[in-house]
């Protein structure tokens, strides 16, 4: 592509600071930005990023259709919520207008195994209007490509086991609430953990209705199985509250979490495949105490065993850099909803983004 890639930013919270900054630094052009929060509507995106004004003000999301139709961006970066149903309006609008979209929505990473009906609707509309919709972020490398790369050096795999932790304070109020942060243990059991105490038939029915709330690793395990060519036979998840023995203040929730209440949760997803490979992954999202930090640990058990640990990853900025580096892949991809498991491996982009577009 000879001209700059034109980017729309949908959602101007914590993540957008870096997605917009990184896109601009890779010589893309931000042509519009949207939010629902009246406190940021009307602000210049430069103020959002903490730099000089860029001449683009944040518009009300209700005006997105009109503005997107006028500005005609090549791609829209959606950094709002964690469930596919929460970003449905934004993604469906992009698909209808023929605008490629990439989102940090964790379920969108491989949503076909948790919300197949909505995924199909997005896929059909995107195909009709010749654009691509996908999800990416931290998991693209650190819960996905990193593991499949190690698998490529393994003769026989019996089990893939992973664990990753992150501070929900870094991602906004929607994610913190989705992890049960601030709930009493009784409230957590009723509002979060009870969702896992269902039969496979009940879970299937919930998926068809778009009512199933997957943990992040649910979609990651599906992505890994797809990338490795494995056939999923069964998959289960269990959410367990995380606690701390002292009161913790959450700036995101603007509340004091009492000692013994849920600071967040651990979600363990176990996937059994036809080929005999077991995938067991855990994500731990919580309000951190002073001595806690992000960790990413994976182990492949087989011939040979291999372990990898990434200590203190800068999860937020790694997420945003992954989103921006994926932009050329999305534009180059076939139309439809396309998980990144079907795209080329994520690459470092040294040159301007448009130079990677075919």
N, C-alpha and C positions, 0 to 999 in steps of 0.2 A: 504494500500500500504506500503510495507516494506522499499522501498527506498525513497529518496527525490523526490518531484515533480519537474520536469524540466520545467522551464518557459522561454518563449521568450518574449521580450519587443519590441513592434512595435510602434515607436514614442518615442523620448527621450526628450520631452519638460518638462514643469513645472510639469505636473501630474506624469510623470515617476519617478521623484525624489523620491516620496513617494511610488508608487506602487512597485518599485524595492526594496526600503529600507524595506518596510513592508513584502514583500515576503521573502527576505533574513532573516529577523528577525523571521519569522514563519518557518524557516528551509527549505525553498524551494531553488532551485538552478537556478540562471540565466545562461542560456546556450548560449544566443545570443541576440543581440539588433540591431534595424534598425532605420534609419532615412533618410530623403531626403536632409536635411540641410548640405551642405558641411562644415559648421563651426563646426559641432559636429561629423561628420563621422571620424573615426579613434581615437576618444577619448575613454579612458577607462571609463566604466560605473561608476567606483568609483569617477572619476572626475565630472561626471554628478551629482552624489549624494552628492558631497562635502566631500568625505571621502577617505580612502586609496584605491589604485588600486585593482581591483578584477580579473584582468586577462582576462576580456572580453571587446573587443573593439566594438564600434558602427560601424556597417557595412552599406553600401549603400543599400537602400531598393530594388534597382534593382537586388541585389544578394540574395534576401530573399528566393526565391524558392530553390536554391542550398544549402544555409546554413541551412534552416529548414529541408530539406531532409536529411542532414548529421547529424544534432544535435538531431532530433526527439523529440522535446519538448512535454510535456503532454498538455500544454496549452499556448496560446499566448495572452498577454494583449495588446490591441490596444488602444492607447491614442493619437488620432490625431484630427479628425474632428467631427462635430456635426450632419451631415446628413448621412443617410445610403448610399447614392450614393457616398459620399466622402470616405467611408471606404470599398466600394464594393470590390476593388482589394485585400485588405488585408484579408477580411473575406472569399472571394471566394477562395483565395489561401489556407488558412487554411482548409477550407472545402474539397478542392480537395486533399490535402495532409493528410486528416484524423486527423487534429490537432484541439483540442478544442480551442475555442476563446471566450474571454470576452472583451467587449469594453465599454469605457466611452461615446461613441457616443450616444447622448441623444435620437435620433430618434430610435435607436436600442432597446431602453427600451420596446417598444411595436410597432414595425414598421409595423405590419400587417394592422393597420388602417390608414396609411399614404402613404406607398409604398408597396402595396400588391404583385405586380409582382416580384420585386427584392427580397422581403422577401421569396416568394415561391421558387425562384431559389436557394437562399441560403439554405433554408430548404431541398429541394430535394437533393442538392449536399452533404450536411452534412449527411443526412440519408444514401445516397449511400456509403459514406466513414466512416460511424459509428463514428461521432463526434458531438459535441454540440456547437452551436453558440448562444450567448446571449448578452444583454446589461444590465449594472448595474451602480451603483454609488450612489450619494447623494439621488437621488429620490427613490431608492429602500426602504429606511427606511423613510425618512423625507417627501416624497410626496406619499408614498405608504403604507408600512407596519404599520407605526404609525397610519395612518388614519383607515385602516381596523381593527386594534386592538381595537381602540376606538369604531368602528362600532359594534364590538362583544359585547359591553356592552350597546348597544342601543336597545330599544324595537322597535321603528319605526323611519325611516329616511325620512325626506322630502327633505332636501338639504344638500349637502356637499360643503362647501365654503372654499377655501384656497388661500393664498398669500405667495409668497416667493421671497426674493430679494437677489441678489448676485452681486459682483463686477466683471465686465468683465475683469478687469486688471489681475485677478488671473488665467485666463484660456488661454491666448494667443490671437494672432491677428485674427485667423479665427473666433473665437467666438465673439470677439469685433465687427468685421465687419458684422457678421450675425445679430447682434443686432442694426445695423445702427449707431453705435457710430461714431461721427465725421461728419455725414452728415448734411447738412442744412435741414430745415423742408421741403422745396420743394423737395429736393433729397430723403428724407425719405419717403415722400408720394408717390413718383414715384417708388422707388426701393423696399420699404418694405410694406407700408400700402396698396398699390394698389392690392397686391396679395390676400387680403381678400375680395375685392369688386367683388366677382364672385358668380354665382349661384351654387347650389348643383350639378347640372349636369356638369358644367364646372370644379368644384373641383374634381368630380369623374373621369372625363377624364384626368385631370392632374395627379391624383394618379395612374391611369393605365399606364401612360407614365413615371412615376417616376419624374414628374416635380413639384410636390407640395412640398412646404417648410413649414413644420409644426413648430409651436412654441413648446417649450419643454412640455407644459402642454397638448398639443393635444395628445401626446402619453401617458402621465401620466393619463389623464382621461380615455383613453382606457384600461390601466392597472388596474385602480381602478374598472371600470365596470366589467372587466373580473374576478378579484379577488373576487368581491362581488356577482358574478353570475347575473349581471344586463344585460339587452338587450338594446343596444344603438339604439335609433330611429333617432336622429339627433345630429349633432355636428357643432358648428361654432367657429370661432376665430376672434379676432380683435386686431390689433397691433397699439399701440399709442406711439409716441415719448416721451421720458423723456428729460427734459431740466434743465439747472441751470442758475441762474442769474449772474454768474461770469464766467470768462474764467477758464477752467480746463485743466491741462496738462495730457495727456495719455502717459505713458511710453511704453505701449504695442503698440499703434499706432504711437508712436514717433511724436506726433503732439499736438498743442494747440487747444482744442475745444472751439470755441468762445461762449460767453454767448448767450443763446437762441437757439443754434444749438443742435442737438440730442446728448445726452450723452449715449443713449441706448434706450431701449424700454420696455414697458409693454405689455404683451400679455395675453388677457383674453379668455379662452376657456369655452364654455358652452355646456354641454352634457345633452340631454333629454333621459330618458330611458323608456322602456315599463312599467316598474314597478312603475313609477311615481317619482322616485328619480332624482333630478337635481344635477349635479356636475358642479360647477363653480369655476374654478381655474385661478389664475393669477401668472405669473412669471415676475419679474422686474429685468432685467439685464442692468446695466449701469456702466459708469465710476463714481466712488464715489467721492463726495466732502469730505472734511476732517471730517465732523461730521456724516457721514452716515456709516451704518454697516449692515451686513447680518441679516435678520429676516425670520422666518418661522412661519406662523400663519394659523391655520385651525379651522373650526367650523362645527360641525354636528348639524343641526337644526332638531328637532324631539322630541321624547319622550325618554329620556330627551335631552335638549340642552347640548352640551359639547364643550368647547373651549380649545385649547392648543397653547401655544406660546413658541417657541424656539428662544431666543435672542442671537445674536452674535455666531451662530454656526460656527465652523471652517470648512467651506464648502469644501475646497480643500482636507484637510486631511481626513475628513469624507467620501468623495467620494472615495479616494484611499483605505482607510481601508475597505470600503464596497466591492470594487472590489476584494481585496485579500481574504477577508473572504468568498466570494462567490465561490472561486476556487474549493473547494471540491464538492459543489453542482453541478457545471457545469460538472465536470468529472463524477459524479455519475448519471447525468441526462440521459434521453433517447436521442437518436440521433436526429438531426435536429435543426432548429431554435426554441429555447424554451425560451419564455419570463419568467422572474423570478416570474411572477404571477402564473406560473404552478409549481414552485419549493417550497420546504419547506421554512418557514420563515428564514430570515437571522440570523445567530448565531454568537456570539463571539467565536473566536478560541484561546483558551489558549495554546493548544498543537501544535506540528508541523503539518502543513497542511496535510501531507500524512497520518496521523493517523485518519483523517476523511474520507478518501477515501475507499469505500467498496471493 
